[in-house]
Amino acid sequence: MTRLMLGRTLERICKGVLLLCLLHFLIMMILYFDVYSQRFDLFSRFNNGRNGSRNNVSGAAGNGHHFYYYNLSRPNATLASYLSTGELVPSVQPETNQTPSPKPLPPCPENPPGLVGRLLIEFSSQMTMERVQKENPNVTEGGRYTPPDCRPRWKVAIIIPFRHRENHLKYWLHYLHPILRRQRIDYGIYIINQLGEDTFNRAKLLNVGYTEALKDAEYDCFIFSDVDLIPMDDRNLYHCYDQPRHFAIAMDKFGFRLPYAGYFGGVSGLSKKQFLKINGFPNEYWGWGGEDDDIYNRITLNGMKVSRPDVRIGRYRMIKHERDKHNEPNPQRFNKIQNTKNTMKKDGISSLTYRLVQVKRYPLYTNISVEIGKPPPRPFKG
């Protein structure tokens, strides 16, 4: 009895397995014929489209039409689009030769790490342009330099009024180029050379320098420096500030003290916005003295204040020299200073006239030679 029951159980199990196998076989056959019919339809459409393209290829090529080649075996081939629309969409080839864009430079630090502080300044050793050029291989033609590792806030034009001071210029370039590079300044140096032997006009040359430098680059900061003044501390940063800047506050010839509260001479700096706000510098100070006081008046009359470095940092040495010929003290300077309020709107960058004679770019600076005219005849006293 037990054997009979066991046999019937095994028989039922075998029939069940057989039915499962048969069901699996039927499902596989259905899937196989379904896929086969789709593939047959796909290739028939492809052949029809290809034959039509062959018939029209000559005419289309003559009309400037483009032909695409398709690879449906690639992962990005648009087979789904073809099956749904009957039209082939070209597969997109990924670009493999794209050059990665360079990372933007970080801003230059407010306190550059390479500064050394107090400097030893001396003028006894002989100086040559060849030596200065070898010392500054990273300075490009025209006296231009941009830090390679950071992005400066300001683009600075350094402007020097000039006539017959070639020896002083060598020392100035020798000391200033390394200082400016350590300060991470993006700068260009412009020597504004007054041609002829008529009376010197420092402020008008500075106006010329501002105008000509802007033809060269989009400067937004301007440092105006005499060629015989060398900073004794590289922490005296040559860029612009929120207020007009007076850098040379403690010269050796004044005992390293500010000679008077309104002094703005030697080395100063203004942003482009500040410079235009005061209408630049006066053009009518012929001879020595007075123009820096007029500039100070323009600043205060326009609601600005002069900023200065710490007296221990703003120290300067002056190259000793005799007073230049045709740069005698201006006897009218005191009267002009008292009338700044009345003259600054009509006398300045808005009224500047000059004749550009030559622009020449040297390895360490750009020389701009100009004719700026003559002083008006003095009123006769009688």
LOBAZA-34909 format. One line per 10 residues: number of its first residue (from 0); for each residue x, y, z of C-alpha. Coordinates in steps of 0.001 Angstrom, whole numbers. Layout:
! residues N
NUM) X:Y:Z | ...
END
This chain:
! residues 382
0) 0:0:0 | 2768:2399:936 | 4675:1620:-2247 | 1593:2259:-4344 | 1042:5718:-2833 | 4731:6621:-3272 | 4579:5649:-6962 | 1528:7785:-7645 | 3185:10766:-5949 | 6302:10446:-8111
10) 4115:10115:-11222 | 2338:13356:-10410 | 5652:15141:-9817 | 7019:13992:-13169 | 3862:15144:-15001 | 4155:18541:-13312 | 7797:18945:-14343 | 6891:17885:-17889 | 4131:20494:-18084 | 6502:23204:-16804
20) 9078:22309:-19461 | 6422:22418:-22165 | 5205:25817:-20956 | 8764:27168:-20931 | 9301:25903:-24501 | 6118:27621:-25750 | 7129:30944:-24135 | 10612:30807:-25721 | 9117:30149:-29159 | 6717:33088:-28843
30) 9549:35456:-27839 | 11771:34163:-30626 | 9236:34760:-33412 | 8348:38179:-31985 | 11962:39385:-32034 | 12517:37858:-35479 | 9562:39754:-36946 | 10882:43064:-35501 | 14354:42502:-36957 | 12889:41639:-40343
40) 10834:44860:-40304 | 13875:46933:-39250 | 16106:45682:-42068 | 13389:46051:-44679 | 12931:49700:-43690 | 16669:50299:-43674 | 17103:48776:-47154 | 14226:50813:-48563 | 15644:54031:-47119 | 19131:53205:-48379
50) 17888:52476:-51897 | 15957:55764:-51924 | 19066:57631:-50756 | 21155:56043:-53489 | 18670:57163:-56115 | 18773:60761:-54879 | 22400:61055:-53777 | 23684:62779:-56885 | 20962:65423:-56863 | 21252:66029:-53126
60) 25003:66346:-53279 | 24628:68873:-56035 | 22260:70871:-53845 | 24738:70945:-50977 | 22798:68515:-48716 | 24714:66600:-46022 | 24665:62805:-45601 | 25080:61060:-42248 | 26416:57605:-41540 | 24884:55578:-38745
70) 26278:52912:-36499 | 23434:51176:-34640 | 25886:48992:-32768 | 27258:51983:-30810 | 25810:52726:-27354 | 24694:56236:-28409 | 22942:55162:-31659 | 19301:56286:-31606 | 17610:52950:-32410 | 14521:53809:-30341
80) 13974:56945:-32402 | 14203:54925:-35602 | 11780:52254:-34462 | 9209:54875:-33464 | 9532:57238:-36464 | 11089:55189:-39223 | 13840:57841:-39588 | 17431:57478:-38590 | 19040:60064:-36295 | 22827:60408:-36545
90) 24802:59080:-33629 | 26788:61733:-31786 | 30509:61220:-31499 | 31855:62497:-28159 | 34673:65013:-28485 | 37889:63586:-27110 | 40328:66452:-27869 | 38749:69177:-25743 | 41350:71285:-23896 | 40374:71815:-20257
100) 39860:75485:-19445 | 42567:76929:-17142 | 41612:77537:-13546 | 41113:81227:-12689 | 43960:82793:-10740 | 43276:83679:-7098 | 43310:87364:-6062 | 46723:88688:-5084 | 47134:88922:-1294 | 46728:92340:315
110) 50035:91771:2117 | 52329:89982:-363 | 54432:87331:1383 | 57669:88149:-468 | 58202:91647:948 | 61404:92301:2891 | 60581:95592:4644 | 63306:98205:5175 | 65737:98514:2241 | 69296:99745:1922
120) 69298:102459:-756 | 72579:103824:-2044 | 73689:105669:-5178 | 77474:105264:-5043 | 77809:102169:-7253 | 77826:102632:-11005 | 74556:101717:-12690 | 73901:100732:-16316 | 70746:99858:-18220 | 72293:96523:-19216
130) 72682:95582:-15558 | 69110:96590:-14713 | 67772:94626:-17658 | 69607:91471:-16553 | 68216:91913:-13047 | 64631:91992:-14339 | 64183:89283:-17010 | 60442:88962:-16339 | 59717:92591:-17239 | 58410:92775:-20799
140) 58882:95426:-23478 | 57737:98882:-22459 | 58336:98219:-18757 | 55271:95991:-18319 | 54798:93264:-15730 | 51904:91079:-14581 | 52138:88605:-11675 | 51967:85041:-13049 | 50417:83441:-9956 | 47630:85798:-8850
150) 45133:88411:-10079 | 45876:91982:-8896 | 43000:94276:-7984 | 44510:97283:-9804 | 46165:97834:-13167 | 48740:100530:-12430 | 50393:103072:-14726 | 53472:104653:-13144 | 54113:108064:-14680 | 57363:110029:-14363
160) 57809:113617:-15610 | 61229:113802:-17206 | 63925:115865:-18836 | 67702:115274:-18845 | 67688:112802:-15924 | 69086:109678:-17577 | 71422:108819:-14700 | 68629:109140:-12121 | 66382:106940:-14245 | 68866:104055:-14105
170) 68793:104019:-10290 | 65020:104419:-10208 | 64515:101406:-12500 | 67155:99404:-10610 | 65278:99745:-7319 | 61639:100034:-8365 | 61256:97080:-10736 | 62150:94483:-8050 | 60011:96300:-5457 | 56961:96382:-7720
180) 57320:92715:-8662 | 57520:91697:-4993 | 54392:93754:-4375 | 52509:91685:-7006 | 51632:94829:-8996 | 50297:94662:-12564 | 52075:97743:-13915 | 53601:99680:-16787 | 56208:102454:-16531 | 55880:105626:-18634
190) 58572:108296:-18904 | 57014:111562:-20123 | 59859:113474:-21712 | 59441:117238:-22243 | 61278:118180:-25442 | 63031:121503:-25885 | 64515:123838:-23305 | 61494:125906:-22359 | 60287:126149:-18775 | 59513:122766:-17221
200) 55900:121941:-16366 | 55634:118895:-14090 | 51839:118775:-13637 | 51097:119147:-17335 | 53460:116271:-18113 | 51555:114155:-15588 | 48314:114930:-17412 | 49991:113864:-20656 | 51138:110638:-19008 | 47615:109842:-17840
210) 46234:110420:-21354 | 48911:108454:-23208 | 48961:105511:-20780 | 45247:104956:-21334 | 45960:104586:-25047 | 48249:101687:-24171 | 46098:99730:-21692 | 42967:99967:-19561 | 44635:101308:-16437 | 42477:102145:-13445
220) 45218:103373:-11089 | 47927:106003:-11653 | 51085:106566:-9594 | 52867:109884:-10249 | 56517:109838:-9182 | 59553:112077:-9449 | 62506:110232:-10940 | 64853:111075:-8054 | 62782:109518:-5226 | 63339:105913:-4118
230) 61187:104222:-1432 | 63139:102790:1490 | 60532:100162:2399 | 58770:97781:-4 | 55739:97618:2310 | 54806:101030:865 | 52486:99410:-1679 | 52227:101140:-5062 | 48532:100752:-5825 | 45413:102869:-5320
240) 43274:103258:-2236 | 39801:104424:-1275 | 41181:107965:-1013 | 43956:109707:-2984 | 47299:108446:-1725 | 50433:110361:-768 | 53338:107905:-625 | 56443:110074:-78 | 55600:111427:3372 | 59066:111174:4958
250) 61937:112215:2681 | 65505:112342:3854 | 65834:115973:2702 | 63055:116914:5164 | 64554:114904:8021 | 62104:112042:7378 | 59161:114194:8407 | 56149:115609:6585 | 57110:119253:5886 | 53518:120503:6335
260) 50024:119027:6598 | 48964:119890:3039 | 52089:118525:1361 | 51284:116214:-1597 | 54563:116247:-3535 | 57083:113654:-4642 | 55070:110477:-5143 | 51265:110289:-5164 | 48525:108028:-6500 | 44943:108413:-7661
270) 42460:106012:-9174 | 40995:106908:-12546 | 37742:107911:-10869 | 39534:110152:-8353 | 41670:111733:-11055 | 38670:112652:-13190 | 36767:113946:-10171 | 39387:116681:-9639 | 39743:117348:-13408 | 43289:116008:-13328
280) 46178:118330:-12547 | 46663:122030:-13370 | 48386:122873:-16662 | 49456:126420:-15800 | 52190:125878:-13189 | 55332:126635:-15187 | 58569:126204:-13270 | 59213:124728:-9848 | 56660:124554:-7043 | 52988:125049:-6318
290) 51364:122333:-8457 | 51321:119736:-5658 | 49587:122194:-3319 | 47044:122937:-6038 | 46404:119199:-6391 | 45917:118898:-2618 | 43374:121740:-2776 | 41517:120011:-5600 | 41250:116835:-3544 | 39873:118528:-433
300) 37554:120842:-2384 | 35983:117766:-3986 | 35191:116161:-647 | 38074:113675:-521 | 40872:113189:1989 | 44521:112306:1495 | 45567:108898:2840 | 49153:108190:3863 | 51220:105188:4993 | 52796:104929:8413
310) 55719:107334:8732 | 58090:104408:9313 | 57062:102869:5986 | 56702:106028:3871 | 60421:106918:3991 | 62269:107981:813 | 65772:108771:-292 | 66358:111509:-2835 | 69175:111432:-5372 | 71063:114663:-4739
320) 71374:117005:-7682 | 71489:120642:-8643 | 68274:122397:-9622 | 67524:121890:-13304 | 67938:124738:-15732 | 64636:126227:-16917 | 62906:124944:-13775 | 63321:127981:-11579 | 60785:128677:-8806 | 57491:129952:-10136
330) 56902:133444:-8700 | 53154:133184:-9410 | 52625:129927:-7541 | 51308:131416:-4291 | 48674:133483:-6066 | 47596:130470:-8150 | 47280:128211:-5104 | 44839:130648:-3532 | 42593:130484:-6621 | 42321:126723:-7055
340) 38589:126785:-6395 | 38058:129182:-9301 | 40440:127543:-11771 | 40150:123767:-11248 | 37018:123321:-13383 | 38522:124960:-16459 | 42226:124157:-15993 | 43040:120468:-15982 | 42726:117275:-17983 | 39702:118758:-19782
350) 41807:121613:-21173 | 45024:119679:-21897 | 46809:120400:-25201 | 50144:119019:-26386 | 51865:117530:-29415 | 52914:113896:-29337 | 56309:113539:-31036 | 57390:109953:-30340 | 56447:106833:-28405 | 59290:104352:-28013
360) 59179:101132:-26000 | 62394:100104:-24309 | 62883:96837:-22392 | 62354:98542:-19004 | 60039:101473:-19752 | 58027:103336:-22379 | 59394:106732:-23400 | 56851:109323:-24576 | 58349:112518:-25978 | 56050:115535:-26240
370) 55979:119253:-26847 | 53782:121053:-24319 | 54249:124688:-25351 | 55584:127701:-23492 | 54424:129641:-20455 | 52375:132763:-21185 | 54235:136075:-20935 | 54260:137508:-17449 | 52213:140652:-16914 | 54265:143825:-17121
380) 54644:145699:-13850 | 55040:149412:-14243
END
